[in-house]
């Protein structure tokens, strides 16, 4: 298993498990130890009572990841396959899928877009959501809405221990140092 370095863990904006318990959606934190690769995420999902538990993960403004795992079968959707060029977690998804990603790759989803069909989200609908919501956290919120736990998800985001990353407007001239990638402690 690949261990994420501290910088990559810090870039994980959201790591949550959604599962049904007595017919009610429950949301739980996905622990950092499970974020090393997609196999570790799948192993963590098997700990939940619902065999259809779903991991929803967003990393920076680069990608969202959906994972389901049931008795050795792991299904994944990576919102942008080109993220595998920069992120170990995304690379582990590409490896699981047997997808080679190179510098000339066009951005786009990879994985099983029928992942949520049994929950009422068709493959074309999931593809459209990915296309319509380029910000990973917003994509996951839209998926939560489609699955019927959007309000719970929004409440979870508000109470989440991870700080959401603000995505600056490209035209915003008032970006602070953090938005420019400058560590405040490294400023002279």
Backbone as CSV, one residue per row, in Angstrom:
resi,resn,N_x,N_y,N_z,CA_x,CA_y,CA_z,C_x,C_y,C_z
1,UNK,0.839,-1.175,0.000,0.000,0.000,0.000,0.884,1.238,0.000
2,UNK,0.530,2.195,-0.802,1.234,3.463,-0.869,0.768,4.332,0.285
3,UNK,1.694,4.917,1.005,1.334,5.845,2.061,1.347,7.250,1.490
4,UNK,0.285,7.988,1.716,0.261,9.375,1.296,1.211,10.167,2.167
5,UNK,1.954,11.074,1.541,2.777,11.938,2.372,1.873,13.013,2.969
6,UNK,2.387,13.732,3.947,1.596,14.735,4.650,0.982,15.760,3.728
7,UNK,1.708,16.147,2.687,1.198,17.148,1.752,-0.037,16.634,1.027
8,UNK,-0.027,15.364,0.625,-1.192,14.824,-0.066,-2.381,14.688,0.871
9,UNK,-2.160,14.244,2.097,-3.258,14.148,3.058,-3.858,15.525,3.294
10,UNK,-3.025,16.538,3.379,-3.519,17.907,3.581,-4.376,18.382,2.418
11,UNK,-4.151,17.856,1.243,-4.927,18.255,0.070,-6.270,17.552,-0.035
12,UNK,-6.487,16.517,0.768,-7.778,15.828,0.771,-8.769,16.730,1.489
13,UNK,-9.697,17.270,0.734,-10.689,18.182,1.296,-11.820,17.433,1.974
14,UNK,-12.136,16.282,1.430,-13.287,15.540,1.903,-13.026,14.057,1.726
15,UNK,-13.280,13.299,2.770,-13.182,11.842,2.715,-14.276,11.310,3.619
16,UNK,-15.366,10.895,3.017,-16.552,10.500,3.775,-17.102,9.187,3.246
17,UNK,-17.704,8.431,4.141,-18.404,7.204,3.771,-19.893,7.448,3.977
18,UNK,-20.676,7.158,2.958,-22.131,7.227,3.053,-22.662,5.792,3.020
19,UNK,-23.544,5.486,3.971,-24.093,4.139,4.027,-25.488,4.178,4.627
20,UNK,-26.265,3.153,4.320,-27.614,3.060,4.858,-27.598,2.211,6.122
21,UNK,-28.272,2.719,7.149,-28.444,1.996,8.400,-29.917,2.112,8.770
22,UNK,-30.628,0.989,8.753,-32.071,0.977,8.993,-32.806,1.930,8.058
23,UNK,-32.378,1.968,6.793,-33.042,2.772,5.779,-32.723,4.253,5.813
24,UNK,-31.844,4.683,6.723,-31.466,6.089,6.834,-30.009,6.260,6.422
25,UNK,-29.738,7.301,5.635,-28.371,7.593,5.245,-27.569,8.054,6.455
26,UNK,-26.378,7.506,6.588,-25.428,7.899,7.622,-24.140,8.335,6.919
27,UNK,-23.470,9.312,7.486,-22.195,9.782,6.945,-21.149,9.671,8.037
28,UNK,-19.975,9.215,7.646,-18.898,8.992,8.597,-17.576,9.398,7.948
29,UNK,-16.636,9.870,8.758,-15.315,10.213,8.248,-14.583,8.973,7.752
30,UNK,-13.914,9.110,6.641,-13.001,8.088,6.165,-11.640,8.440,6.749
31,UNK,-11.041,7.555,7.547,-9.785,7.918,8.226,-8.620,8.087,7.254
32,UNK,-7.674,8.940,7.641,-6.500,9.199,6.807,-5.765,7.920,6.446
33,UNK,-5.723,6.957,7.362,-4.998,5.706,7.101,-5.575,4.945,5.902
34,UNK,-6.828,5.252,5.552,-7.479,4.569,4.429,-7.272,5.299,3.109
35,UNK,-6.528,6.395,3.130,-6.382,7.203,1.922,-5.096,6.924,1.162
36,UNK,-4.360,5.893,1.555,-3.099,5.577,0.901,-3.262,5.148,-0.540
37,UNK,-4.302,4.391,-0.806,-4.609,3.967,-2.167,-6.043,3.454,-2.204
38,UNK,-6.527,3.149,-3.387,-7.922,2.757,-3.541,-8.200,1.401,-2.881
39,UNK,-7.206,0.539,-2.789,-7.389,-0.745,-2.114,-7.656,-0.513,-0.621
40,UNK,-6.932,0.415,-0.009,-7.149,0.736,1.404,-8.533,1.339,1.620
41,UNK,-8.996,2.163,0.685,-10.344,2.719,0.770,-11.362,1.584,0.727
42,UNK,-11.181,0.656,-0.208,-12.098,-0.473,-0.344,-12.114,-1.328,0.919
43,UNK,-10.947,-1.564,1.492,-10.879,-2.341,2.731,-11.645,-1.647,3.849
44,UNK,-11.520,-0.336,3.941,-12.241,0.421,4.967,-13.748,0.305,4.759
45,UNK,-14.206,0.353,3.508,-15.637,0.260,3.224,-16.223,-1.073,3.683
46,UNK,-15.442,-2.133,3.641,-15.924,-3.451,4.048,-16.202,-3.532,5.548
47,UNK,-15.780,-2.548,6.305,-16.037,-2.513,7.743,-17.462,-2.054,8.065
48,UNK,-18.143,-1.494,7.094,-19.472,-0.938,7.327,-20.549,-1.989,7.131
49,UNK,-21.674,-1.841,7.867,-22.731,-2.858,7.803,-23.450,-2.901,6.453
50,UNK,-23.422,-1.812,5.714,-24.093,-1.740,4.417,-23.111,-2.167,3.325
51,UNK,-23.397,-3.251,2.608,-22.478,-3.684,1.549,-22.380,-2.700,0.390
52,UNK,-23.290,-1.737,0.351,-23.269,-0.724,-0.701,-22.704,0.605,-0.211
53,UNK,-21.945,0.578,0.888,-21.329,1.810,1.393,-20.523,2.465,0.277
54,UNK,-20.526,3.771,0.275,-19.906,4.554,-0.789,-18.917,5.541,-0.189
55,UNK,-17.680,5.518,-0.670,-16.695,6.526,-0.281,-16.769,7.668,-1.284
56,UNK,-16.796,8.892,-0.754,-16.787,10.107,-1.563,-15.576,10.905,-1.124
57,UNK,-14.646,11.117,-2.045,-13.377,11.760,-1.724,-13.130,12.880,-2.725
58,UNK,-12.718,14.040,-2.201,-12.289,15.111,-3.105,-10.894,15.558,-2.699
59,UNK,-10.080,15.817,-3.703,-8.694,16.226,-3.481,-8.444,17.540,-4.211
60,UNK,-8.218,18.575,-3.407,-7.970,19.890,-3.978,-9.036,20.237,-4.990
61,UNK,-8.625,20.910,-6.029,-9.558,21.170,-7.121,-9.231,20.263,-8.300
62,UNK,-8.541,19.137,-7.991,-8.063,18.247,-9.039,-8.993,17.085,-9.387
63,UNK,-9.535,16.408,-8.373,-10.376,15.259,-8.708,-11.279,14.852,-7.561
64,UNK,-12.330,14.126,-7.950,-13.216,13.466,-7.003,-13.108,11.969,-7.275
65,UNK,-13.337,11.193,-6.234,-13.252,9.744,-6.340,-14.443,9.135,-5.629
66,UNK,-15.098,8.200,-6.303,-16.177,7.408,-5.722,-15.702,5.968,-5.666
67,UNK,-15.939,5.307,-4.540,-15.514,3.915,-4.389,-16.622,3.125,-3.708
68,UNK,-16.910,1.950,-4.249,-17.791,0.976,-3.602,-17.057,-0.354,-3.610
69,UNK,-17.267,-1.122,-2.555,-16.592,-2.405,-2.471,-17.496,-3.408,-1.785
70,UNK,-17.673,-4.545,-2.432,-18.529,-5.591,-1.885,-17.873,-6.942,-2.124
71,UNK,-17.467,-7.599,-1.049,-16.912,-8.941,-1.098,-15.876,-9.131,-2.206
72,UNK,-14.859,-8.306,-2.185,-13.760,-8.458,-3.121,-13.918,-7.731,-4.443
73,UNK,-15.093,-7.226,-4.715,-15.319,-6.472,-5.951,-15.278,-4.987,-5.627
74,UNK,-14.371,-4.277,-6.266,-14.238,-2.836,-6.036,-14.614,-2.100,-7.307
75,UNK,-15.539,-1.143,-7.163,-15.948,-0.293,-8.273,-15.493,1.123,-7.957
76,UNK,-14.979,1.805,-8.958,-14.473,3.160,-8.761,-14.864,4.061,-9.921
77,UNK,-14.963,5.344,-9.616,-15.068,6.386,-10.638,-14.131,7.501,-10.204
78,UNK,-13.211,7.821,-11.067,-12.279,8.926,-10.885,-12.728,10.032,-11.828
79,UNK,-12.990,11.218,-11.302,-13.562,12.276,-12.140,-12.612,12.771,-13.222
80,UNK,-11.315,12.657,-12.984,-10.339,13.115,-13.979,-9.136,12.184,-13.963
81,UNK,-9.025,11.372,-14.982,-7.957,10.377,-15.061,-6.571,11.015,-15.086
82,UNK,-6.469,12.252,-15.558,-5.148,12.895,-15.616,-4.599,13.202,-14.222
83,UNK,-5.437,13.139,-13.205,-4.965,13.335,-11.830,-3.955,12.252,-11.441
84,UNK,-3.995,11.120,-12.142,-3.050,10.028,-11.867,-1.613,10.432,-12.155
85,UNK,-1.427,11.493,-12.920,-0.078,11.979,-13.204,0.540,12.695,-12.010
86,UNK,-0.305,13.170,-11.079,0.188,13.974,-9.963,-0.105,13.403,-8.585
87,UNK,-1.085,12.541,-8.459,-1.558,12.106,-7.152,-1.465,10.589,-7.003
88,UNK,-0.881,10.140,-5.895,-0.754,8.700,-5.646,-2.110,8.012,-5.561
89,UNK,-3.075,8.640,-4.885,-4.398,8.029,-4.762,-5.036,7.841,-6.136
90,UNK,-4.975,8.843,-6.977,-5.529,8.736,-8.331,-4.755,7.712,-9.156
91,UNK,-3.430,7.669,-8.973,-2.612,6.687,-9.694,-3.008,5.262,-9.294
92,UNK,-3.353,5.058,-8.026,-3.762,3.722,-7.591,-5.069,3.307,-8.268
93,UNK,-5.938,4.274,-8.550,-7.178,3.984,-9.279,-6.849,3.574,-10.715
94,UNK,-5.986,4.337,-11.365,-5.584,3.995,-12.736,-4.956,2.609,-12.777
95,UNK,-4.123,2.295,-11.788,-3.505,0.970,-11.718,-4.564,-0.121,-11.562
96,UNK,-5.538,0.101,-10.665,-6.615,-0.873,-10.462,-7.389,-1.105,-11.756
97,UNK,-7.619,-0.028,-12.487,-8.381,-0.121,-13.742,-7.543,-0.617,-14.917
98,UNK,-6.219,-0.670,-14.739,-5.342,-1.059,-15.836,-5.244,0.008,-16.911
99,UNK,-5.392,1.266,-16.500,-5.364,2.391,-17.436,-3.985,3.033,-17.405
100,UNK,-3.383,3.156,-18.569,-2.119,3.882,-18.701,-2.443,5.348,-18.949
101,UNK,-1.855,6.222,-18.163,-2.103,7.657,-18.304,-0.791,8.322,-18.677
102,UNK,-0.812,9.104,-19.759,0.401,9.823,-20.142,0.101,11.320,-20.238
103,UNK,1.139,12.076,-20.461,1.024,13.538,-20.489,0.045,14.050,-21.544
104,UNK,-0.190,13.268,-22.604,-1.079,13.701,-23.682,-2.538,13.336,-23.423
105,UNK,-2.799,12.693,-22.302,-4.153,12.243,-21.965,-5.095,13.440,-21.831
106,UNK,-6.287,13.288,-22.356,-7.319,14.309,-22.210,-7.998,14.131,-20.856
107,UNK,-8.291,15.224,-20.150,-9.019,15.107,-18.886,-10.380,14.458,-19.113
108,UNK,-10.779,13.648,-18.195,-12.083,12.993,-18.272,-12.162,11.879,-17.253
109,UNK,-13.363,11.362,-17.042,-13.550,10.335,-16.024,-12.976,8.991,-16.438
110,UNK,-12.703,8.174,-15.432,-12.267,6.795,-15.647,-12.981,5.936,-14.620
111,UNK,-13.284,4.727,-15.014,-13.906,3.797,-14.080,-15.271,3.358,-14.546
112,UNK,-16.033,2.836,-13.606,-17.341,2.254,-13.870,-18.437,3.289,-13.635
113,UNK,-18.849,3.963,-14.692,-19.871,4.998,-14.568,-21.238,4.431,-14.190
114,UNK,-21.388,3.110,-14.217,-22.637,2.493,-13.767,-22.590,2.170,-12.270
115,UNK,-21.594,2.691,-11.593,-21.376,2.468,-10.167,-22.622,2.709,-9.315
116,UNK,-23.446,3.676,-9.689,-24.596,4.062,-8.863,-25.945,3.727,-9.498
117,UNK,-25.948,2.888,-10.518,-27.192,2.549,-11.210,-28.214,1.965,-10.242
118,UNK,-27.785,1.062,-9.369,-28.729,0.445,-8.434,-29.272,1.440,-7.410
119,UNK,-28.629,2.591,-7.285,-29.091,3.641,-6.374,-29.891,4.716,-7.110
120,UNK,-30.107,4.520,-8.423,-30.945,5.439,-9.178,-30.222,6.462,-10.032
121,UNK,-28.888,6.368,-10.138,-28.136,7.307,-10.972,-27.542,6.522,-12.145
122,UNK,-28.059,6.774,-13.335,-27.599,6.051,-14.516,-26.180,6.470,-14.898
123,UNK,-25.529,5.652,-15.697,-24.182,5.972,-16.172,-24.167,7.296,-16.946
124,UNK,-25.122,7.542,-17.871,-25.130,8.839,-18.556,-25.366,10.010,-17.598
125,UNK,-26.207,9.799,-16.583,-26.446,10.868,-15.611,-25.191,11.151,-14.794
126,UNK,-24.471,10.113,-14.383,-23.237,10.321,-13.632,-22.200,11.024,-14.508
127,UNK,-22.096,10.619,-15.759,-21.167,11.282,-16.682,-21.525,12.759,-16.840
128,UNK,-22.823,13.061,-16.929,-23.257,14.450,-17.064,-22.933,15.254,-15.800
129,UNK,-23.119,14.651,-14.631,-22.772,15.335,-13.380,-21.283,15.657,-13.346
130,UNK,-20.461,14.703,-13.747,-19.012,14.919,-13.758,-18.662,16.047,-14.724
131,UNK,-19.317,16.056,-15.857,-19.062,17.095,-16.864,-19.556,18.472,-16.399
132,UNK,-20.706,18.480,-15.704,-21.320,19.744,-15.282,-20.698,20.346,-14.030
133,UNK,-20.080,19.538,-13.193,-19.554,20.001,-11.900,-18.048,19.768,-11.831
134,UNK,-17.242,20.673,-12.401,-15.802,20.443,-12.427,-15.116,20.580,-11.061
135,UNK,-15.751,21.242,-10.094,-15.162,21.359,-8.759,-15.518,20.091,-7.989
136,UNK,-14.512,19.319,-7.557,-14.773,18.011,-6.955,-15.784,18.010,-5.809
137,UNK,-15.669,18.937,-4.880,-16.592,18.953,-3.742,-18.019,19.245,-4.200
138,UNK,-18.173,20.108,-5.192,-19.503,20.398,-5.737,-20.066,19.183,-6.476
139,UNK,-19.200,18.447,-7.157,-19.621,17.213,-7.815,-20.157,16.224,-6.788
140,UNK,-19.424,16.048,-5.687,-19.868,15.107,-4.662,-21.179,15.559,-4.027
141,UNK,-21.363,16.865,-3.846,-22.627,17.381,-3.310,-23.778,17.092,-4.276
142,UNK,-23.533,17.242,-5.581,-24.565,16.956,-6.583,-24.906,15.461,-6.591
143,UNK,-23.906,14.615,-6.432,-24.150,13.166,-6.363,-24.950,12.835,-5.105
144,UNK,-24.587,13.442,-3.988,-25.340,13.217,-2.744,-26.799,13.622,-2.925
145,UNK,-27.048,14.731,-3.618,-28.428,15.148,-3.909,-29.157,14.074,-4.699
146,UNK,-28.504,13.581,-5.742,-29.123,12.546,-6.585,-29.444,11.279,-5.798
147,UNK,-28.599,10.959,-4.830,-28.793,9.739,-4.039,-29.777,9.938,-2.889
148,UNK,-30.135,11.188,-2.603,-31.138,11.447,-1.586,-30.615,11.852,-0.225
149,UNK,-29.324,12.145,-0.122,-28.806,12.609,1.163,-28.069,13.947,1.032
150,UNK,-28.525,14.756,0.102,-27.889,16.046,-0.147,-27.889,16.971,1.055
151,UNK,-29.024,17.065,1.754,-29.082,17.943,2.928,-28.148,17.456,4.024
152,UNK,-28.131,16.144,4.255,-27.225,15.571,5.258,-25.771,15.814,4.859
153,UNK,-25.494,15.715,3.571,-24.135,15.922,3.078,-23.702,17.375,3.296
154,UNK,-24.580,18.313,2.969,-24.265,19.728,3.172,-24.022,20.015,4.655
155,UNK,-24.836,19.425,5.512,-24.644,19.598,6.954,-23.308,18.990,7.387
156,UNK,-23.001,17.832,6.830,-21.721,17.193,7.134,-20.560,18.101,6.713
157,UNK,-20.661,18.686,5.527,-19.611,19.597,5.059,-19.428,20.775,6.008
158,UNK,-20.543,21.291,6.489,-20.467,22.421,7.415,-19.771,22.045,8.718
159,UNK,-19.933,20.789,9.155,-19.361,20.320,10.419,-18.054,19.565,10.245
160,UNK,-17.594,19.407,8.992,-16.422,18.593,8.697,-15.171,19.151,9.367
161,UNK,-14.334,18.241,9.906,-13.086,18.699,10.506,-12.072,19.190,9.479
162,UNK,-12.196,18.767,8.247,-11.305,19.239,7.196,-11.811,20.575,6.703
163,UNK,-10.884,21.483,6.454,-11.283,22.783,5.938,-11.496,22.680,4.441
164,UNK,-12.675,23.112,3.955,-12.882,23.085,2.513,-11.951,24.084,1.834
165,UNK,-11.499,23.708,0.661,-10.636,24.592,-0.109,-11.513,25.539,-0.901
166,UNK,-11.255,26.817,-0.747,-11.968,27.815,-1.533,-11.350,27.817,-2.924
167,UNK,-12.178,27.724,-3.934,-11.696,27.768,-5.303,-11.818,29.204,-5.769
168,UNK,-10.673,29.898,-5.932,-10.738,31.311,-6.311,-11.247,31.482,-7.729
169,UNK,-11.930,32.577,-7.932,-12.375,32.954,-9.258,-11.126,33.298,-10.065
170,UNK,-11.015,32.787,-11.268,-9.823,33.035,-12.084,-9.586,34.524,-12.322
171,UNK,-10.649,35.317,-12.272,-10.523,36.753,-12.513,-10.255,37.536,-11.238
172,UNK,-10.151,36.856,-10.106,-9.975,37.520,-8.822,-8.530,37.967,-8.652
173,UNK,-8.330,39.276,-8.602,-6.986,39.829,-8.415,-6.582,39.866,-6.955
174,UNK,-7.501,39.543,-6.052,-7.243,39.644,-4.624,-6.933,38.293,-4.004
175,UNK,-6.237,37.425,-4.719,-5.875,36.125,-4.175,-4.884,36.311,-3.043
176,UNK,-5.109,35.590,-1.942,-4.141,35.691,-0.850,-2.971,34.741,-1.112
177,UNK,-1.968,34.781,-0.258,-0.761,33.978,-0.457,-1.068,32.492,-0.547
178,UNK,-2.002,31.987,0.263,-2.318,30.564,0.243,-2.853,30.149,-1.123
179,UNK,-3.680,31.002,-1.724,-4.223,30.696,-3.032,-3.142,30.678,-4.108
180,UNK,-2.043,31.367,-3.874,-0.941,31.403,-4.832,0.070,30.300,-4.557
181,UNK,-0.187,29.472,-3.541,0.726,28.385,-3.217,1.909,28.830,-2.380
182,UNK,1.833,30.000,-1.764,2.919,30.506,-0.937,2.646,30.113,0.501
183,UNK,3.593,29.466,1.122,3.485,29.120,2.525,3.736,30.374,3.339
184,UNK,2.814,30.743,4.174,2.924,31.977,4.950,4.191,31.982,5.806
185,UNK,4.645,30.824,6.261,5.824,30.747,7.098,7.119,30.967,6.294
186,UNK,7.039,30.817,4.959,8.219,30.968,4.119,8.390,32.376,3.573
187,UNK,7.435,33.249,3.876,7.550,34.617,3.368,8.674,35.346,4.082
188,UNK,9.339,36.217,3.365,10.427,37.003,3.968,9.882,38.268,4.581
